[in-house]
């Protein structure tokens, strides 16, 4: 059965675009039903609208607390009848109460080889540590940040002279296909 996927973004949305493009393929076990941003100016919203996809903005600055913000997101996800939630550059921490409603059905892509470097500035931290490889991880979302079960990882070398920007560019080049592969995998294997 085709899973109904909501994708949450905060910015340019290149991972979201890769997921949407992949879902156009005949036989892909998922379809996009909502692109939701917490910022009205998130670049990815323009692409989603041009694709004719349903979009929503839940602007975190308009809520008094995180619980109310998360409740508004949950309402949008239910209204879209989403089965699965993909976080794709969504830069807000979600409350445990919300996360627990989506256990086993919410995924994130993180630009490091978890468990190394949860949180921000992953590429600079990899360079500062003298790592010879970096990469990205798709994982289940649990209340603790970037700590859920790993679904898949992809690796790139860290090259001499790399800056956080050059490394980020190399990593984003492998993020898209990893997220697509992992989404396909969870859709066909997950009975959760
Ligand atoms: C990606 O590097 C992703 O791993 C991280 O945020 C970035 C989002 O990029 N969580 P984009 O908006 O998908 O282009």
Backbone and ligand atoms as CSV (ligand in chain L), in Angstrom:
chain,resi,resn,atom,element,x,y,z
A,1,UNK,N,N,0.843,-1.197,0.000
A,1,UNK,CA,C,0.000,0.000,0.000
A,1,UNK,C,C,0.884,1.255,0.000
A,2,UNK,N,N,0.504,2.229,-0.762
A,2,UNK,CA,C,1.301,3.456,-0.847
A,2,UNK,C,C,1.171,4.264,0.445
A,3,UNK,N,N,2.304,4.581,1.037
A,3,UNK,CA,C,2.295,5.379,2.265
A,3,UNK,C,C,2.112,6.853,1.928
A,4,UNK,N,N,1.373,7.524,2.777
A,4,UNK,CA,C,1.134,8.960,2.605
A,4,UNK,C,C,2.168,9.728,3.433
A,5,UNK,N,N,3.008,10.492,2.740
A,5,UNK,CA,C,4.179,11.095,3.369
A,5,UNK,C,C,4.016,12.607,3.499
A,6,UNK,N,N,4.231,13.103,4.704
A,6,UNK,CA,C,4.346,14.548,4.940
A,6,UNK,C,C,5.819,14.864,5.134
A,7,UNK,N,N,6.272,15.972,4.544
A,7,UNK,CA,C,7.678,16.360,4.664
A,7,UNK,C,C,7.741,17.729,5.328
A,8,UNK,N,N,8.544,17.817,6.398
A,8,UNK,CA,C,8.670,19.057,7.166
A,8,UNK,C,C,10.007,19.710,6.849
A,9,UNK,N,N,9.969,20.981,6.484
A,9,UNK,CA,C,11.173,21.711,6.097
A,9,UNK,C,C,11.252,23.044,6.838
A,10,UNK,N,N,12.474,23.607,6.823
A,10,UNK,CA,C,12.649,24.976,7.329
A,10,UNK,C,C,13.298,25.883,6.308
A,11,UNK,N,N,13.928,25.299,5.267
A,11,UNK,CA,C,14.731,26.119,4.367
A,11,UNK,C,C,14.585,25.751,2.911
A,12,UNK,N,N,15.750,25.550,2.270
A,12,UNK,CA,C,15.740,25.389,0.801
A,12,UNK,C,C,15.032,24.120,0.363
A,13,UNK,N,N,15.091,23.067,1.192
A,13,UNK,CA,C,14.292,21.873,0.914
A,13,UNK,C,C,14.836,20.964,-0.176
A,14,UNK,N,N,16.167,20.895,-0.314
A,14,UNK,CA,C,16.688,20.037,-1.397
A,14,UNK,C,C,16.417,18.559,-1.121
A,15,UNK,N,N,16.443,18.151,0.137
A,15,UNK,CA,C,16.093,16.750,0.434
A,15,UNK,C,C,14.613,16.491,0.148
A,16,UNK,N,N,13.770,17.442,0.521
A,16,UNK,CA,C,12.339,17.315,0.216
A,16,UNK,C,C,12.126,17.146,-1.281
A,17,UNK,N,N,12.823,17.977,-2.075
A,17,UNK,CA,C,12.668,17.889,-3.534
A,17,UNK,C,C,13.103,16.521,-4.045
A,18,UNK,N,N,14.190,16.008,-3.508
A,18,UNK,CA,C,14.666,14.682,-3.940
A,18,UNK,C,C,13.629,13.609,-3.606
A,19,UNK,N,N,13.025,13.721,-2.437
A,19,UNK,CA,C,11.999,12.734,-2.056
A,19,UNK,C,C,10.790,12.847,-2.980
A,20,UNK,N,N,10.355,14.070,-3.232
A,20,UNK,CA,C,9.181,14.272,-4.098
A,20,UNK,C,C,9.463,13.737,-5.502
A,21,UNK,N,N,10.643,14.061,-6.029
A,21,UNK,CA,C,10.983,13.580,-7.383
A,21,UNK,C,C,10.999,12.055,-7.416
A,22,UNK,N,N,11.562,11.443,-6.392
A,22,UNK,CA,C,11.636,9.967,-6.358
A,22,UNK,C,C,10.246,9.349,-6.289
A,23,UNK,N,N,9.351,10.006,-5.561
A,23,UNK,CA,C,8.000,9.450,-5.394
A,23,UNK,C,C,7.177,9.507,-6.677
A,24,UNK,N,N,7.690,10.252,-7.682
A,24,UNK,CA,C,6.986,10.294,-8.969
A,24,UNK,C,C,7.157,8.986,-9.741
A,25,UNK,N,N,8.160,8.201,-9.359
A,25,UNK,CA,C,8.451,6.981,-10.129
A,25,UNK,C,C,7.329,5.965,-9.957
A,26,UNK,N,N,6.979,5.359,-11.051
A,26,UNK,CA,C,5.973,4.288,-11.057
A,26,UNK,C,C,6.361,3.221,-10.030
A,27,UNK,N,N,5.453,2.880,-9.147
A,27,UNK,CA,C,5.720,1.795,-8.207
A,27,UNK,C,C,6.414,2.208,-6.926
A,28,UNK,N,N,6.804,3.483,-6.787
A,28,UNK,CA,C,7.421,3.901,-5.520
A,28,UNK,C,C,6.360,3.765,-4.416
A,29,UNK,N,N,6.726,3.177,-3.268
A,29,UNK,CA,C,5.701,2.838,-2.276
A,29,UNK,C,C,5.230,4.005,-1.401
A,30,UNK,N,N,5.372,5.232,-1.877
A,30,UNK,CA,C,4.949,6.384,-1.078
A,30,UNK,C,C,4.538,7.522,-1.996
A,31,UNK,N,N,3.711,8.407,-1.463
A,31,UNK,CA,C,3.291,9.600,-2.198
A,31,UNK,C,C,3.303,10.805,-1.267
A,32,UNK,N,N,3.692,11.986,-1.782
A,32,UNK,CA,C,3.708,13.173,-0.925
A,32,UNK,C,C,2.292,13.723,-0.742
A,33,UNK,N,N,1.903,13.975,0.496
A,33,UNK,CA,C,0.556,14.515,0.729
A,33,UNK,C,C,0.586,15.884,1.404
A,34,UNK,N,N,1.755,16.301,1.911
A,34,UNK,CA,C,1.848,17.611,2.558
A,34,UNK,C,C,3.309,18.031,2.662
A,35,UNK,N,N,3.579,19.274,2.284
A,35,UNK,CA,C,4.888,19.878,2.551
A,35,UNK,C,C,4.624,20.996,3.550
A,36,UNK,N,N,5.187,20.849,4.740
A,36,UNK,CA,C,4.920,21.793,5.826
A,36,UNK,C,C,6.212,22.503,6.213
A,37,UNK,N,N,6.141,23.815,6.347
A,37,UNK,CA,C,7.306,24.604,6.767
A,37,UNK,C,C,6.970,25.390,8.022
A,38,UNK,N,N,7.985,25.620,8.856
A,38,UNK,CA,C,7.765,26.452,10.040
A,38,UNK,C,C,8.130,27.899,9.759
A,39,UNK,N,N,8.618,28.149,8.534
A,39,UNK,CA,C,8.949,29.529,8.145
A,39,UNK,C,C,8.212,29.856,6.862
A,40,UNK,N,N,7.521,30.974,6.832
A,40,UNK,CA,C,6.781,31.341,5.613
A,40,UNK,C,C,7.701,31.539,4.417
A,41,UNK,N,N,8.992,31.874,4.680
A,41,UNK,CA,C,9.929,32.147,3.581
A,41,UNK,C,C,10.802,30.942,3.230
A,42,UNK,N,N,10.443,29.764,3.717
A,42,UNK,CA,C,11.241,28.572,3.384
A,42,UNK,C,C,11.252,28.380,1.863
A,43,UNK,N,N,12.442,28.334,1.299
A,43,UNK,CA,C,12.578,28.288,-0.155
A,43,UNK,C,C,11.854,27.107,-0.782
A,44,UNK,N,N,11.865,25.980,-0.101
A,44,UNK,CA,C,11.259,24.777,-0.652
A,44,UNK,C,C,9.763,24.887,-0.906
A,45,UNK,N,N,9.111,25.838,-0.263
A,45,UNK,CA,C,7.650,25.978,-0.452
A,45,UNK,C,C,7.306,26.337,-1.891
A,46,UNK,N,N,8.161,27.131,-2.527
A,46,UNK,CA,C,7.879,27.546,-3.915
A,46,UNK,C,C,7.866,26.331,-4.834
A,47,UNK,N,N,8.859,25.472,-4.639
A,47,UNK,CA,C,8.925,24.242,-5.446
A,47,UNK,C,C,7.667,23.402,-5.208
A,48,UNK,N,N,7.295,23.235,-3.944
A,48,UNK,CA,C,6.146,22.384,-3.623
A,48,UNK,C,C,4.872,22.925,-4.261
A,49,UNK,N,N,4.710,24.239,-4.211
A,49,UNK,CA,C,3.523,24.858,-4.830
A,49,UNK,C,C,3.550,24.660,-6.332
A,50,UNK,N,N,4.726,24.844,-6.930
A,50,UNK,CA,C,4.844,24.667,-8.379
A,50,UNK,C,C,4.534,23.229,-8.779
A,51,UNK,N,N,4.803,22.307,-7.878
A,51,UNK,CA,C,4.503,20.894,-8.131
A,51,UNK,C,C,3.029,20.578,-7.901
A,52,UNK,N,N,2.294,21.558,-7.394
A,52,UNK,CA,C,0.880,21.347,-7.120
A,52,UNK,C,C,0.625,20.531,-5.865
A,53,UNK,N,N,1.607,20.519,-4.968
A,53,UNK,CA,C,1.445,19.744,-3.728
A,53,UNK,C,C,0.788,20.598,-2.647
A,54,UNK,N,N,0.023,19.968,-1.763
A,54,UNK,CA,C,-0.524,20.719,-0.633
A,54,UNK,C,C,0.614,21.229,0.271
A,55,UNK,N,N,0.547,22.484,0.648
A,55,UNK,CA,C,1.569,23.053,1.539
A,55,UNK,C,C,0.884,23.655,2.764
A,56,UNK,N,N,1.653,23.771,3.837
A,56,UNK,CA,C,1.162,24.437,5.038
A,56,UNK,C,C,2.328,25.157,5.690
A,57,UNK,N,N,2.035,26.286,6.312
A,57,UNK,CA,C,3.029,26.995,7.116
A,57,UNK,C,C,2.514,27.025,8.548
A,58,UNK,N,N,3.316,26.476,9.444
A,58,UNK,CA,C,3.029,26.603,10.870
A,58,UNK,C,C,4.205,27.384,11.439
A,59,UNK,N,N,3.992,28.666,11.602
A,59,UNK,CA,C,5.057,29.611,11.947
A,59,UNK,C,C,5.294,29.578,13.459
A,60,UNK,N,N,6.462,29.073,13.847
A,60,UNK,CA,C,6.721,28.879,15.287
A,60,UNK,C,C,6.694,30.195,16.056
A,61,UNK,N,N,6.943,31.317,15.366
A,61,UNK,CA,C,6.975,32.595,16.095
A,61,UNK,C,C,5.574,33.025,16.548
A,62,UNK,N,N,4.563,32.365,16.030
A,62,UNK,CA,C,3.192,32.743,16.380
A,62,UNK,C,C,2.613,31.936,17.543
A,63,UNK,N,N,3.453,31.084,18.140
A,63,UNK,CA,C,2.964,30.234,19.232
A,63,UNK,C,C,3.660,30.596,20.531
A,64,UNK,N,N,2.909,30.472,21.623
A,64,UNK,CA,C,3.441,30.834,22.935
A,64,UNK,C,C,4.413,29.794,23.462
A,65,UNK,N,N,4.221,28.549,23.067
A,65,UNK,CA,C,5.085,27.502,23.595
A,65,UNK,C,C,5.197,26.360,22.588
A,66,UNK,N,N,6.116,25.479,22.855
A,66,UNK,CA,C,6.413,24.405,21.900
A,66,UNK,C,C,5.256,23.416,21.799
A,67,UNK,N,N,4.559,23.204,22.921
A,67,UNK,CA,C,3.437,22.256,22.890
A,67,UNK,C,C,2.355,22.731,21.910
A,68,UNK,N,N,2.065,24.025,21.951
A,68,UNK,CA,C,1.028,24.562,21.055
A,68,UNK,C,C,1.478,24.495,19.597
A,69,UNK,N,N,2.752,24.786,19.373
A,69,UNK,CA,C,3.321,24.698,18.016
A,69,UNK,C,C,3.220,23.263,17.498
A,70,UNK,N,N,3.644,22.315,18.330
A,70,UNK,CA,C,3.607,20.908,17.905
A,70,UNK,C,C,2.172,20.420,17.702
A,71,UNK,N,N,1.255,20.902,18.516
A,71,UNK,CA,C,-0.149,20.511,18.353
A,71,UNK,C,C,-0.683,20.999,17.005
A,72,UNK,N,N,-0.259,22.178,16.602
A,72,UNK,CA,C,-0.702,22.712,15.307
A,72,UNK,C,C,-0.118,21.884,14.162
A,73,UNK,N,N,1.126,21.460,14.307
A,73,UNK,CA,C,1.727,20.595,13.277
A,73,UNK,C,C,0.973,19.266,13.224
A,74,UNK,N,N,0.715,18.714,14.402
A,74,UNK,CA,C,0.008,17.425,14.453
A,74,UNK,C,C,-1.351,17.529,13.767
A,75,UNK,N,N,-2.030,18.628,13.996
A,75,UNK,CA,C,-3.348,18.820,13.364
A,75,UNK,C,C,-3.229,18.840,11.844
A,76,UNK,N,N,-2.191,19.479,11.333
A,76,UNK,CA,C,-1.978,19.510,9.867
A,76,UNK,C,C,-1.682,18.100,9.340
A,77,UNK,N,N,-0.892,17.359,10.086
A,77,UNK,CA,C,-0.540,15.997,9.646
A,77,UNK,C,C,-1.777,15.102,9.633
A,78,UNK,N,N,-2.613,15.259,10.642
A,78,UNK,CA,C,-3.848,14.447,10.694
A,78,UNK,C,C,-4.796,14.870,9.572
A,79,UNK,N,N,-4.904,16.162,9.339
A,79,UNK,CA,C,-5.800,16.642,8.280
A,79,UNK,C,C,-5.355,16.117,6.915
A,80,UNK,N,N,-4.044,15.947,6.754
A,80,UNK,CA,C,-3.517,15.420,5.482
A,80,UNK,C,C,-3.561,13.895,5.461
A,81,UNK,N,N,-3.955,13.309,6.582
A,81,UNK,CA,C,-4.029,11.845,6.690
A,81,UNK,C,C,-2.671,11.201,6.396
A,82,UNK,N,N,-1.623,11.808,6.968
A,82,UNK,CA,C,-0.263,11.316,6.731
A,82,UNK,C,C,-0.018,10.017,7.505
A,83,UNK,N,N,0.683,9.094,6.843
A,83,UNK,CA,C,1.133,7.866,7.521
A,83,UNK,C,C,2.544,8.030,8.076
A,84,UNK,N,N,3.329,8.821,7.347
A,84,UNK,CA,C,4.768,8.920,7.610
A,84,UNK,C,C,5.149,10.387,7.596
A,85,UNK,N,N,6.113,10.748,8.458
A,85,UNK,CA,C,6.620,12.116,8.486
A,85,UNK,C,C,8.123,12.080,8.231
A,86,UNK,N,N,8.566,12.820,7.237
A,86,UNK,CA,C,9.994,12.958,6.964
A,86,UNK,C,C,10.437,14.363,7.349
A,87,UNK,N,N,11.347,14.453,8.314
A,87,UNK,CA,C,11.964,15.736,8.617
A,87,UNK,C,C,13.110,15.937,7.628
A,88,UNK,N,N,13.137,17.068,6.968
A,88,UNK,CA,C,14.148,17.304,5.937
A,88,UNK,C,C,14.665,18.728,6.091
A,89,UNK,N,N,15.652,18.879,6.980
A,89,UNK,CA,C,16.136,20.216,7.273
A,89,UNK,C,C,15.126,21.006,8.077
A,90,UNK,N,N,14.407,20.316,8.960
A,90,UNK,CA,C,13.422,20.975,9.825
A,90,UNK,C,C,14.144,21.350,11.114
A,91,UNK,N,N,14.278,22.661,11.358
A,91,UNK,CA,C,15.222,23.144,12.364
A,91,UNK,C,C,14.576,23.479,13.712
A,92,UNK,N,N,13.479,22.829,14.051
A,92,UNK,CA,C,12.888,23.023,15.376
A,92,UNK,C,C,12.941,21.705,16.138
A,93,UNK,N,N,13.211,21.815,17.430
A,93,UNK,CA,C,13.154,20.620,18.276
A,93,UNK,C,C,11.701,20.312,18.562
A,94,UNK,N,N,11.342,19.048,18.484
A,94,UNK,CA,C,9.950,18.646,18.696
A,94,UNK,C,C,9.788,18.074,20.105
A,95,UNK,N,N,8.628,18.329,20.700
A,95,UNK,CA,C,8.406,17.887,22.076
A,95,UNK,C,C,8.207,16.370,22.125
A,96,UNK,N,N,8.572,15.744,23.276
A,96,UNK,CA,C,8.389,14.294,23.396
A,96,UNK,C,C,6.937,13.877,23.152
A,97,UNK,N,N,5.993,14.676,23.624
A,97,UNK,CA,C,4.580,14.328,23.442
A,97,UNK,C,C,4.219,14.188,21.971
A,98,UNK,N,N,4.740,15.069,21.162
A,98,UNK,CA,C,4.498,15.009,19.717
A,98,UNK,C,C,5.254,13.831,19.099
A,99,UNK,N,N,6.537,13.731,19.416
A,99,UNK,CA,C,7.372,12.669,18.824
A,99,UNK,C,C,6.766,11.303,19.118
A,100,UNK,N,N,6.278,11.127,20.343
A,100,UNK,CA,C,5.746,9.814,20.728
A,100,UNK,C,C,4.470,9.450,19.967
A,101,UNK,N,N,3.785,10.435,19.442
A,101,UNK,CA,C,2.602,10.138,18.611
A,101,UNK,C,C,2.999,9.537,17.264
A,102,UNK,N,N,4.247,9.713,16.881
A,102,UNK,CA,C,4.713,9.274,15.552
A,102,UNK,C,C,5.828,8.230,15.658
A,103,UNK,N,N,5.880,7.547,16.770
A,103,UNK,CA,C,6.932,6.541,16.962
A,103,UNK,C,C,6.947,5.534,15.819
A,104,UNK,N,N,8.130,5.345,15.248
A,104,UNK,CA,C,8.285,4.381,14.155
A,104,UNK,C,C,7.783,4.885,12.816
A,105,UNK,N,N,7.257,6.110,12.797
A,105,UNK,CA,C,6.682,6.645,11.549
A,105,UNK,C,C,7.259,8.006,11.194
A,106,UNK,N,N,8.264,8.448,11.960
A,106,UNK,CA,C,8.878,9.752,11.676
A,106,UNK,C,C,10.391,9.568,11.534
A,107,UNK,N,N,10.940,10.175,10.475
A,107,UNK,CA,C,12.339,9.989,10.120
A,107,UNK,C,C,13.013,11.339,9.963
A,108,UNK,N,N,14.350,11.307,10.102
A,108,UNK,CA,C,15.120,12.542,9.925
A,108,UNK,C,C,16.393,12.227,9.171
A,109,UNK,N,N,16.893,13.201,8.437
A,109,UNK,CA,C,18.244,13.075,7.868
A,109,UNK,C,C,19.148,14.062,8.574
A,110,UNK,N,N,20.304,13.544,8.996
A,110,UNK,CA,C,21.253,14.350,9.773
A,110,UNK,C,C,22.613,14.306,9.087
A,111,UNK,N,N,23.279,15.460,8.959
A,111,UNK,CA,C,24.515,15.494,8.177
A,111,UNK,C,C,25.772,15.115,8.965
A,112,UNK,N,N,25.733,13.939,9.592
A,112,UNK,CA,C,26.952,13.375,10.188
A,112,UNK,C,C,26.760,11.866,10.267
A,113,UNK,N,N,27.848,11.201,10.566
A,113,UNK,CA,C,27.773,9.756,10.771
A,113,UNK,C,C,27.431,9.520,12.241
A,114,UNK,N,N,26.142,9.594,12.554
A,114,UNK,CA,C,25.706,9.374,13.935
A,114,UNK,C,C,26.201,7.991,14.394
A,115,UNK,N,N,26.556,7.798,15.658
A,115,UNK,CA,C,26.302,8.711,16.782
A,115,UNK,C,C,27.281,9.880,16.895
A,116,UNK,N,N,28.197,10.017,15.948
A,116,UNK,CA,C,29.074,11.192,15.999
A,116,UNK,C,C,28.290,12.458,15.656
A,117,UNK,N,N,28.530,13.500,16.385
A,117,UNK,CA,C,28.077,14.857,16.085
A,117,UNK,C,C,26.573,15.042,15.922
A,118,UNK,N,N,25.798,14.687,16.927
A,118,UNK,CA,C,24.399,15.134,16.913
A,118,UNK,C,C,24.372,16.662,17.023
A,119,UNK,N,N,23.261,17.266,16.659
A,119,UNK,CA,C,23.150,18.721,16.806
A,119,UNK,C,C,23.735,19.477,15.628
A,120,UNK,N,N,24.223,20.685,15.911
A,120,UNK,CA,C,24.622,21.622,14.842
A,120,UNK,C,C,26.123,21.554,14.525
A,121,UNK,N,N,26.500,22.246,13.449
A,121,UNK,CA,C,27.905,22.432,13.065
A,121,UNK,C,C,28.645,21.118,12.876
A,122,UNK,N,N,27.968,20.151,12.299
A,122,UNK,CA,C,28.536,18.800,12.184
A,122,UNK,C,C,29.804,18.779,11.328
A,123,UNK,N,N,29.806,19.542,10.238
A,123,UNK,CA,C,30.944,19.467,9.317
A,123,UNK,C,C,32.196,20.089,9.940
A,124,UNK,N,N,32.020,21.217,10.591
A,124,UNK,CA,C,33.170,21.839,11.261
A,124,UNK,C,C,33.699,20.927,12.360
A,125,UNK,N,N,32.801,20.264,13.054
A,125,UNK,CA,C,33.248,19.382,14.141
A,125,UNK,C,C,34.032,18.193,13.581
A,126,UNK,N,N,33.596,17.675,12.440
A,126,UNK,CA,C,34.322,16.553,11.817
A,126,UNK,C,C,35.714,17.008,11.379
A,127,UNK,N,N,35.796,18.214,10.806
A,127,UNK,CA,C,37.099,18.754,10.372
A,127,UNK,C,C,37.993,18.989,11.584
A,128,UNK,N,N,37.440,19.611,12.611
A,128,UNK,CA,C,38.235,19.924,13.808
A,128,UNK,C,C,38.761,18.665,14.474
A,129,UNK,N,N,37.997,17.573,14.365
A,129,UNK,CA,C,38.412,16.322,15.003
A,129,UNK,C,C,39.435,15.571,14.152
A,130,UNK,N,N,39.704,16.073,12.946
A,130,UNK,CA,C,40.657,15.389,12.075
A,130,UNK,C,C,40.092,14.127,11.445
A,131,UNK,N,N,38.785,14.016,11.375
A,131,UNK,CA,C,38.164,12.827,10.771
A,131,UNK,C,C,38.559,12.715,9.301
A,132,UNK,N,N,38.727,11.493,8.837
A,132,UNK,CA,C,39.051,11.300,7.416
A,132,UNK,C,C,37.807,10.985,6.601
A,133,UNK,N,N,36.701,10.722,7.287
A,133,UNK,CA,C,35.453,10.552,6.547
A,133,UNK,C,C,34.305,11.221,7.307
A,134,UNK,N,N,33.311,11.597,6.525
A,134,UNK,CA,C,32.104,12.235,7.067
A,134,UNK,C,C,30.931,11.609,6.334
A,135,UNK,N,N,29.741,12.135,6.569
A,135,UNK,CA,C,28.608,11.540,5.866
A,135,UNK,C,C,27.294,11.986,6.445
A,136,UNK,N,N,26.296,11.165,6.244
A,136,UNK,CA,C,24.952,11.508,6.688
A,136,UNK,C,C,24.223,10.246,7.136
A,137,UNK,N,N,23.180,10.468,7.917
A,137,UNK,CA,C,22.450,9.371,8.541
A,137,UNK,C,C,20.959,9.623,8.439
A,138,UNK,N,N,20.207,8.611,8.050
A,138,UNK,CA,C,18.743,8.675,8.176
A,138,UNK,C,C,18.366,7.788,9.355
A,139,UNK,N,N,17.551,8.351,10.244
A,139,UNK,CA,C,17.220,7.619,11.469
A,139,UNK,C,C,15.774,7.866,11.883
A,140,UNK,N,N,15.243,6.950,12.687
A,140,UNK,CA,C,13.943,7.178,13.315
A,140,UNK,C,C,14.076,8.335,14.292
A,141,UNK,N,N,13.007,9.107,14.435
A,141,UNK,CA,C,13.021,10.215,15.377
A,141,UNK,C,C,12.491,9.732,16.728
A,142,UNK,N,N,13.277,10.006,17.759
A,142,UNK,CA,C,12.890,9.733,19.140
A,142,UNK,C,C,13.029,11.049,19.913
A,143,UNK,N,N,12.495,11.096,21.143
A,143,UNK,CA,C,12.535,12.378,21.847
A,143,UNK,C,C,13.937,12.955,22.015
A,144,UNK,N,N,14.936,12.107,22.203
A,144,UNK,CA,C,16.299,12.623,22.329
A,144,UNK,C,C,16.827,12.982,20.937
A,145,UNK,N,N,17.427,14.159,20.811
A,145,UNK,CA,C,17.817,14.676,19.492
A,145,UNK,C,C,18.832,13.789,18.775
A,146,UNK,N,N,18.524,13.445,17.528
A,146,UNK,CA,C,19.443,12.721,16.638
A,146,UNK,C,C,19.909,11.394,17.226
A,147,UNK,N,N,19.046,10.738,18.004
A,147,UNK,CA,C,19.466,9.548,18.736
A,147,UNK,C,C,18.696,8.284,18.347
A,148,UNK,N,N,17.766,8.364,17.425
A,148,UNK,CA,C,16.939,7.195,17.123
A,148,UNK,C,C,17.675,6.139,16.312
A,149,UNK,N,N,17.052,4.979,16.236
A,149,UNK,CA,C,17.617,3.857,15.479
A,149,UNK,C,C,17.998,4.286,14.063
A,150,UNK,N,N,19.182,3.850,13.647
A,150,UNK,CA,C,19.696,4.243,12.333
A,150,UNK,C,C,19.109,3.351,11.244
A,151,UNK,N,N,18.624,3.989,10.200
A,151,UNK,CA,C,18.075,3.254,9.046
A,151,UNK,C,C,19.134,3.098,7.961
A,152,UNK,N,N,19.925,4.133,7.736
A,152,UNK,CA,C,20.979,4.029,6.734
A,152,UNK,C,C,21.974,5.168,6.860
A,153,UNK,N,N,23.185,4.923,6.351
A,153,UNK,CA,C,24.222,5.953,6.349
A,153,UNK,C,C,24.947,5.947,5.011
A,154,UNK,N,N,25.501,7.091,4.639
A,154,UNK,CA,C,26.347,7.180,3.448
A,154,UNK,C,C,27.567,8.010,3.820
A,155,UNK,N,N,28.697,7.712,3.171
A,155,UNK,CA,C,29.982,8.295,3.567
A,155,UNK,C,C,30.661,9.017,2.424
A,156,UNK,N,N,31.413,10.038,2.778
A,156,UNK,CA,C,32.295,10.719,1.820
A,156,UNK,C,C,33.625,10.946,2.531
A,157,UNK,N,N,34.711,11.132,1.752
A,157,UNK,CA,C,35.986,11.468,2.401
A,157,UNK,C,C,35.992,12.920,2.849
A,158,UNK,N,N,36.738,13.193,3.913
A,158,UNK,CA,C,37.101,14.572,4.250
A,158,UNK,C,C,38.449,14.806,3.576
A,159,UNK,N,N,38.538,15.849,2.738
A,159,UNK,CA,C,39.750,16.072,1.952
A,159,UNK,C,C,40.598,17.180,2.565
A,160,UNK,N,N,41.914,17.115,2.339
A,160,UNK,CA,C,42.783,18.184,2.853
A,160,UNK,C,C,42.289,19.538,2.362
A,161,UNK,N,N,42.250,20.508,3.246
A,161,UNK,CA,C,41.815,21.846,2.852
A,161,UNK,C,C,40.315,22.048,2.908
A,162,UNK,N,N,39.573,21.002,3.251
A,162,UNK,CA,C,38.118,21.161,3.341
A,162,UNK,C,C,37.735,22.237,4.353
A,163,UNK,N,N,36.713,22.999,4.011
A,163,UNK,CA,C,36.057,23.881,4.970
A,163,UNK,C,C,34.693,23.264,5.262
A,164,UNK,N,N,34.004,23.823,6.246
A,164,UNK,CA,C,32.656,23.321,6.555
A,164,UNK,C,C,31.782,23.400,5.297
A,165,UNK,N,N,31.978,24.434,4.498
A,165,UNK,CA,C,31.151,24.602,3.291
A,165,UNK,C,C,31.468,23.560,2.221
A,166,UNK,N,N,32.739,23.322,1.969
A,166,UNK,CA,C,33.069,22.343,0.922
A,166,UNK,C,C,32.653,20.944,1.356
A,167,UNK,N,N,32.809,20.668,2.648
A,167,UNK,CA,C,32.392,19.346,3.128
A,167,UNK,C,C,30.867,19.216,3.086
A,168,UNK,N,N,30.171,20.284,3.472
A,168,UNK,CA,C,28.694,20.247,3.420
A,168,UNK,C,C,28.201,19.973,2.005
A,169,UNK,N,N,28.887,20.585,1.034
A,169,UNK,CA,C,28.500,20.401,-0.361
A,169,UNK,C,C,28.692,18.940,-0.788
A,170,UNK,N,N,29.803,18.341,-0.352
A,170,UNK,CA,C,30.042,16.929,-0.692
A,170,UNK,C,C,28.998,16.042,-0.016
A,171,UNK,N,N,28.663,16.354,1.225
A,171,UNK,CA,C,27.712,15.512,1.962
A,171,UNK,C,C,26.302,15.650,1.380
A,172,UNK,N,N,25.892,16.877,1.041
A,172,UNK,CA,C,24.525,17.028,0.509
A,172,UNK,C,C,24.384,16.238,-0.793
A,173,UNK,N,N,25.502,16.069,-1.487
A,173,UNK,CA,C,25.483,15.294,-2.732
A,173,UNK,C,C,25.121,13.837,-2.534
A,174,UNK,N,N,25.288,13.331,-1.331
A,174,UNK,CA,C,24.906,11.932,-1.074
A,174,UNK,C,C,23.660,11.828,-0.188
A,175,UNK,N,N,23.231,12.958,0.388
A,175,UNK,CA,C,22.050,12.915,1.264
A,175,UNK,C,C,20.791,12.502,0.502
A,176,UNK,N,N,20.642,13.071,-0.688
A,176,UNK,CA,C,19.373,12.897,-1.400
A,176,UNK,C,C,19.090,11.435,-1.717
A,177,UNK,N,N,20.085,10.753,-2.278
A,177,UNK,CA,C,19.846,9.351,-2.639
A,177,UNK,C,C,19.717,8.487,-1.387
A,178,UNK,N,N,20.451,8.846,-0.326
A,178,UNK,CA,C,20.303,8.058,0.908
A,178,UNK,C,C,18.878,8.175,1.450
A,179,UNK,N,N,18.354,9.401,1.465
A,179,UNK,CA,C,17.005,9.579,2.036
A,179,UNK,C,C,15.966,8.832,1.190
A,180,UNK,N,N,16.124,8.916,-0.125
A,180,UNK,CA,C,15.199,8.203,-1.011
A,180,UNK,C,C,15.271,6.689,-0.734
A,181,UNK,N,N,16.490,6.159,-0.672
A,181,UNK,CA,C,16.656,4.717,-0.437
A,181,UNK,C,C,16.049,4.309,0.906
A,182,UNK,N,N,16.264,5.133,1.919
A,182,UNK,CA,C,15.757,4.796,3.257
A,182,UNK,C,C,14.235,4.900,3.309
A,183,UNK,N,N,13.673,5.902,2.637
A,183,UNK,CA,C,12.210,6.015,2.625
A,183,UNK,C,C,11.604,4.781,1.955
A,184,UNK,N,N,12.206,4.390,0.836
A,184,UNK,CA,C,11.688,3.200,0.135
A,184,UNK,C,C,11.756,1.983,1.066
A,185,UNK,N,N,12.896,1.857,1.732
A,185,UNK,CA,C,13.110,0.700,2.609
A,185,UNK,C,C,12.081,0.661,3.747
A,186,UNK,N,N,11.867,1.785,4.411
A,186,UNK,CA,C,10.931,1.743,5.541
A,186,UNK,C,C,9.501,1.517,5.049
A,187,UNK,N,N,9.194,2.011,3.871
A,187,UNK,CA,C,7.832,1.815,3.349
A,187,UNK,C,C,7.559,0.351,3.032
A,188,UNK,N,N,8.550,-0.344,2.511
A,188,UNK,CA,C,8.296,-1.738,2.123
A,188,UNK,C,C,8.511,-2.710,3.271
A,189,UNK,N,N,9.329,-2.326,4.262
A,189,UNK,CA,C,9.616,-3.294,5.338
A,189,UNK,C,C,8.838,-3.008,6.610
A,190,UNK,N,N,8.416,-1.759,6.799
A,190,UNK,CA,C,7.864,-1.388,8.096
A,190,UNK,C,C,6.396,-1.786,8.219
A,191,UNK,N,N,6.138,-2.584,9.229
A,191,UNK,CA,C,4.737,-2.909,9.528
A,191,UNK,C,C,4.249,-2.041,10.667
A,192,UNK,N,N,5.135,-1.146,11.147
A,192,UNK,CA,C,4.793,-0.340,12.314
A,192,UNK,C,C,3.752,0.691,11.967
L,1,LIG,C1,C,20.685,18.866,5.314
L,1,LIG,O1,O,22.087,18.912,5.398
L,1,LIG,C2,C,20.123,17.902,6.321
L,1,LIG,O2,O,20.954,16.798,6.568
L,1,LIG,C3,C,20.040,18.760,7.565
L,1,LIG,O3,O,19.656,20.026,7.096
L,1,LIG,C4,C,20.053,20.184,5.735
L,1,LIG,C5,C,18.811,20.501,4.969
L,1,LIG,O4,O,19.083,20.800,3.618
L,1,LIG,N1,N,19.138,18.173,8.534
L,1,LIG,P1,P,17.867,20.890,2.607
L,1,LIG,O5,O,16.899,21.928,3.134
L,1,LIG,O6,O,17.246,19.549,2.496
L,1,LIG,O7,O,18.486,21.334,1.310
